[in-house]
């Protein structure tokens, strides 16, 4: 099993405030991707870290993050321009992949 990283811009929904921990610049969330062809929904565990070391907070828009995943199938689904949703204790936000980071 490998480690895969992607850069993305994320927006955190203001409604996430009721369950959001604001203490860390690193978050463990679930990435949900809805693919139209073939019709399927994919879920991936991911660790998001911010480049500016500031915590993600509800209401943030277009915050640059690095997403780290260990699921190899993510390589078949996540690519530049791919949109995704963030899930924590319910839907927390959304984002778009800007590029893959090669280690």
ZIZI-V784456 format. One line per field, one symbol per residue. ss: DSSP state (H for helix, E for strand, C for the rest). phi: phi as a letter, one per 30 degrees, with the letter a starting at -180 (. if undefined). burial: + if it has 16 or more other C-alpha atoms within 10 Angstrom, else -. A space follows every 10 residues. Layout:
ss->???
phi->???
burial->???
This chain:
ss->CCCEEEEEEE EECHHHHHHC CCCCCEEEEE EEEEECCCCE EEEEEEEEEE CCCCCCCCCC CCEEEEEEEC CCCHHHHCCC CCEEEEECCC EEEEEEEEEE ECC
phi->.ccbbbcacb bcdeddedbc dccbdbbcbc ccbccdbdda ccbbdbccbc ddicddbejd bhddbcccbb ddddddccbe jdcbccbbcj dclaabdcac ccd
burial->---+++++++ +++--+---+ ----+++-++ ++++------ --++++++++ ----++++-- +-++++++++ ---+---+-- -++++++--- ++++++++++ ---
